């Protein structure tokens, strides 16, 4: 099943129209239609916007088996530290390693630059 078909199936299961997704994401309805019909390959950022609008974790856009797996459990029922997650392979470990690099670099910034960076991140996250 293509990613577009998976998005369409999830949207329909939630009882949402393309117009609902348009309002939640700011993407044009025509673009949403092109993605759902496989005419356009969405970027990772666009997939994140779809997942947020559909209120599902992003892995659900890719998972194709009959049953959805449970999200990866943290060790011992407790949340893992960023360092522990960075030990893992795959996307999650890669993202954790990237965040650790940023953490080290931000520690060397002056307070005004750090505040500016945080403000930019907040604005991007609110999109």
C-alpha positions in Angstrom: 0.0 0.0 0.0 1.4 3.4 -0.9 1.9 6.2 1.7 -0.8 8.2 0.0 -3.4 5.4 0.3 -2.4 4.8 3.9 -3.0 8.5 4.6 -6.4 8.4 2.9 -7.4 5.2 4.8 -6.5 6.8 8.1 -8.3 10.0 7.2 -11.4 8.2 6.2 -11.3 6.0 9.4 -11.2 9.1 11.5 -14.2 10.6 9.5 -12.2 13.5 8.3 -12.5 15.2 4.9 -9.6 16.6 2.9 -11.0 20.0 3.9 -10.5 19.1 7.5 -6.9 18.2 6.9 -6.4 21.4 4.9 -7.6 23.5 7.8 -5.4 21.6 10.3 -2.2 21.6 8.3 -2.5 24.7 6.0 -1.8 22.4 3.0 -4.0 23.0 -0.1 -6.7 20.4 -0.7 -5.4 19.8 -4.2 -2.0 18.9 -2.8 -3.6 16.6 -0.3 -5.4 14.9 -3.1 -2.2 14.5 -5.2 -0.5 12.9 -2.2 -3.4 10.5 -1.5 -3.5 9.4 -5.2 0.3 8.9 -5.4 1.0 11.7 -7.8 3.2 13.6 -5.3 5.8 12.2 -2.8 5.5 14.2 0.5 8.5 15.3 2.4 9.2 14.1 6.0 8.0 17.5 7.3 4.7 17.1 5.3 4.3 13.6 6.7 4.7 15.0 10.2 1.9 17.5 9.5 -0.3 14.7 8.2 0.4 12.6 11.3 -0.4 15.5 13.6 -3.6 16.3 11.7 -4.7 12.6 11.8 -3.7 12.4 15.5 -1.5 9.3 15.0 2.2 8.6 15.5 4.2 9.0 12.3 5.0 5.3 12.2 1.4 4.5 11.4 1.8 6.2 8.0 4.3 3.5 7.1 3.2 0.4 9.0 1.5 -2.1 6.6 1.0 -5.3 8.6 -2.5 -6.5 9.6 -2.2 -5.2 13.1 -0.6 -2.0 14.4 2.2 -2.7 16.7 2.5 -1.1 20.1 4.9 1.9 20.1 8.3 0.9 21.4 8.3 0.5 25.1 10.8 2.3 27.3 13.1 0.0 29.3 11.6 -1.1 32.6 8.4 0.9 32.0 10.3 4.2 32.6 11.1 6.7 30.0 14.5 6.2 28.5 17.1 9.0 28.7 18.2 10.6 25.5 21.6 8.9 25.9 19.9 5.5 26.2 17.8 6.1 23.1 20.9 7.3 21.2 22.4 3.8 21.8 19.6 2.3 19.6 19.7 2.0 15.9 17.3 3.2 13.4 15.6 6.6 13.1 14.9 7.0 16.8 18.6 6.5 17.7 19.7 8.7 14.9 17.4 11.5 16.0 18.6 11.1 19.7 22.2 11.4 18.6 21.4 14.5 16.6 19.7 16.1 19.7 22.7 15.2 21.8 24.9 17.1 19.4 22.6 20.1 19.5 22.5 19.9 23.3 26.3 20.2 23.3 26.4 23.1 20.9 23.6 25.1 22.6 25.5 24.8 25.9 28.3 27.0 24.4 25.9 29.7 23.1 25.3 33.1 24.9 21.9 33.5 26.5 20.5 35.9 23.9 21.4 33.5 21.1 19.9 30.6 23.0 16.7 32.6 23.5 16.5 33.5 19.8 17.0 29.8 18.8 14.3 28.7 21.2 11.9 31.4 19.9 12.5 30.2 16.3 11.9 26.6 17.3 8.6 27.5 19.0 7.5 29.3 15.8 8.4 26.3 13.6 6.7 23.9 16.0 3.4 25.9 16.0 3.1 25.6 12.2 
